[in-house]
Amino acid sequence: MDTTPNKPAPLTPPSPSFVELFTPKLVTVLREGYGLQALKSDLLAGLTVAIVALPLSMAIAIACGVPPERGLYTAIVAGFLISALGGSRFQIGGPAGAFIVLVAATVTRHGIDGLLLATLISGIFLIALGFLRLGTYIKFIPYPVTVGFTAGIGVIILASQLKDFFGLTLAGPEPGPLMEKLPALFDAAETASPLALLLAVMTIIVIVLMKRWRPGWPGMLFAVALTALAAFLFDLPVETIGSKFGGIPRALPLPQLPEISLAKIQAVLPDAAAFALLGAIESLLSAVVADGMTGRRHRSNCELAAQGTANIAAALFGGVPATGTIARTATNVRAGARGPVAGMAHAVFLLVFMLLAAPLASYIPLAALAGVLVLVAWNMVEKHAFVALIKASRGEALVLMATFLITVFRDLTEGIVIGFALGALIFIHRMSQALTVEYQTPLVAPDIADTSIARTPYDPSLASDPDVVIYRISGAFFFGAASTVGAVLDRIADHRKAFILDFSAVPLLDSTAANTIAGAARKAKAAGVECFITGTSPTVRRTLFTHGVRPPEVRFGRTIDSALRHLRRARRAKEDRILGED
């Protein structure tokens, strides 16, 4: 019997070098040739995105429980670095709605200094994830988990804006958990301001109407500017950025390290890990969306390293955690961006806006920014995908609802982890069911691919010999299916003299499965049963060899027919010996 594979190893593209993996897309675009027309397109796209990001960055910062300028610092500093160093041509970075709950909870527990330290540490984690090349594995998060997680965040953001949306006045600090927040808001219902509600509703109406009738115009900016103008002209008695925060500064602060101590690091480490995990998921999902819109491919590990650098810089400048933002990235693509210069330009335009228009921002009503975030929260819930997954299967629905409910009522990180674990278990169960073991004792037709058949007459009597059994294993043979196959193979030595395991339809085999085959082979040898394994790929055979499944205990062949011919020759030799003795 042959013991070397006949088939060549599958062709695989060479692994990219370290430099190729971590070369920013900006360098790639400039190498390809970057002309004046591309610069004009990028500047226009950057201006468009900056107009969208201006009110959104302040609104997200306020929802996080920090002054609005910290959202602008993040969009400017982190947004510039994410585009300049990242692995996506079109990624727009900055503060994201997905972080609101985590950031608000961190500020409540550890204060602003704790938030800055957690952001800095999360940046270090993200750089480590990139250089360890773990960005490739983020894509393995199941789709129901991302949909349920995003929908859960949308519900939480919506709940966080109810106070400013209705202009409520609470007797004490606003509770964080949803089940504590809603009763507190309900108790303060009598303090609602009809004027604040009117401004919030007007903001939503203007954005929705402009999106329908003038989709190319910056609806968010127009809506916020209109409400700010109304508050200024009519001196409306509503809470504004100026009345609550005293306005926003007209320059970036000097970079400085947050307060660092061992006790502080230990206290904020769980928050930093949550920032890093959420930032990695959100940024790579955003890059995938951009790839789908443009046909390009991002460098996931380079993107994570850039996100980490940007978060460290954001912390030094007093910002909040940053990540890739799907809505702003999609806006960038639709605005005609050609490369990362558009994202860098968006950050520069935001800096100019802050320098020139800071006094005007004081008149922006908080109710208007709440209206913006309510609309953002509504858009975050992928209604059609949610319904489709509920209808798809019970397994998909279970993963979706578990992730959604745990995210809303428990914790964001737990929602992702539990959703991923459930998705993995369901996948393992489905894959184990997909593996089949075909039991065969009747006539086995010769394998046409075996060219030696023409020289050796085929013996149909042996193929139907009741002392020889053939098992064809089809599918991924791994730990989830090993017990099923083991139960079948445990009976091989009862009434057989030889058995053949055909692996030609097994694409992969893990150590558990290899150990199962090794046990079956040992049992067969002890019972005097000859064991053949056919059709193995080089990778599968290497795994079997590693676990002791090798000649002479087990014979390997290219095809089932070659194993049958070997048995025929052995039978004839045995018969000749018996005749000679007689």
Buried (B, 14 or more C-beta within 10 A) or exposed (E): BEEEBEEEEEEEEEEEEEEEBBBBBBEBBEEEEBEEEBBEBBBBBBBBBBBBBBBBBBBBBBBBBBBBBBBBBBBBBBBBBBBBBBBBBBBBBBBBBBBBBBBBBBBBBBEBBBBBBBBBBBBBBBBBBBBEBBBEEBEEBBBBBBBBBBBBBBBBBBBBBBBBBBBBEBEEEBBBBBEEBEEBBEEBEEEBBEBBBBBBBBBBEBBEEBBEEEEEEBBBBBBBBBBBEBBBEEEBEBBBBBBBBEBBBEEBEEEEEBEEEEEBBEBBBEBBBBBBBBBBBBBBBBBBBBBEBBEBEBBBBBBBBBBBBBBBBBBBBBBBBBBBBBBBBBBBBBBBBBBBBBBBBBBBBBBEBBEEEBEBBBBBBBBBBBBBBBBBBEEBBBEEBBEEBBEEEEBBBBBBBBBBBBBBBBBBBEBBBBBBEBBEBBBBEEBBEEBEBEEBBEEBEBBEEBEEBEEBEBBBEBBEBEBBBBBBBBBBBBBBBBEBBBEEBEEBBEEBBBBBBBBBBBEEBBEBBBBBBBBBBBBBBEEEBBBBBBBBBEBBBEBBBEBBBBEEBBBBBBBBBBBBBBBBEEBEEEEEEEEEEE
